[in-house]
Amino acid sequence: MNRRKFINRSIIVTGGVFVSGIPLRGRSAVQGSLSSLKDKKILYVWGGWGGHEPEKCRDIFVPWLREEGAEVIVSNTLDSYLDEKLMGSIDLVIQSWTMGQITGDQERALLRAIKGGVGLAGWHGGTGDSFRNNTEYQFMVGGQWVAHPGGVIDYRVNIADHDDPVTVGLDDFAMHSEQYYMHIDPNVKVLANTTFNSDHSDWIGGNTIPVVWKKYYSKGRVFYSSLGHVASDFNVPEALEIMKRGICWAAESRYISR
């Protein structure tokens, strides 16, 4: 399916967008498992390295979240994690913060909130390469970026689970971006992956690395996609769709047990 057809066949349902024309079983899974963001309280934290365009990405997702009926608190400081009243009231943290430094108190407050049932969602380096010195944070996310051989290149994303609500109805697709090579927690549920060739690092040819996953950190749902090096990556409909669905899934931590 080309991108134009993909966009034309997308329709709005409760809890986000899904592709029309998929089997009824798949439709029911999306409608039943990805609840509405209406009245959800979301903390959107952005900052860190500017090369990942955190401001432009903010301007993609925050308007959409509000259109979906969510209450969104936008913050450009990690001190937001220290606000106990705020962290006790939210349903989801979306973090877009690359190559930063987080204090011990900030990290402990974030980890405590996710363990307690707040969801976490993010993409690319904004979540998968946020704090290189903080291994417990990486344990929570389920992976850490270590390389992108060749820089911005052409590669394929392969859907690994065609039944999960986050990926149901989606086909494999092409990206022109950074292909993230990551160290991965084997406990993650892999939804999509990518296979590396030997063009840029000859010893990794044929290796398959997860691109999209979900997991739990105690009671908290954690969703991650390595797509989204720059804001224009979300012009790829599948990349944007996956992220939106993952946000909806992670926002349900407090309401749906695993």
C-alpha angles and dihedrals in degrees: 000000000000122000095255092055090045092056094044091051095050119103135179120255134166108297099017143309127327134176116261119223095047120126117284090244089058093047092052091050092055095044094044100044105034105064127194121280089219111134092001113138112225131186110208111195119187136173141083123100111018096212090082090058098234092175094053091046090049088055091054098049107030095060090047092050090052092046087055090056100257123143104233126197109195117204135175094192132077087216086085086080089063093061100099094188092052095045090049092054104046130091099202144018117210108191126192104172121130130195095351136140122244123196121235092251093049093049094047091050092051094046091048092053094050092045088053094056109277110134125234126207132173148132146231116340092341089079106004096053103026105118114013095186096051111086096174089056088052089048088056095048094046098229147036131213115244106164147353103204112212094010112236107015142147115269142150131249113210122203108233099184117039094178101055113102091235093059106019112130094015124120129208111282144191128251132190101201142079113323103216119223105198142179105237139203106235089220094071120107104236115218100170136007144181134221121223125220126210097249095106104019111022096199095062100053110136095016115138119213128185116253101180128027146153131207144152129257100198102300096345125098113226123196125185138178122181090208119102110071089157131007093258089065085077088064083082099090095214093052091052094043093052092050094049093049091046091053090052091050095048092048090066098067094110095047109038124049117219 
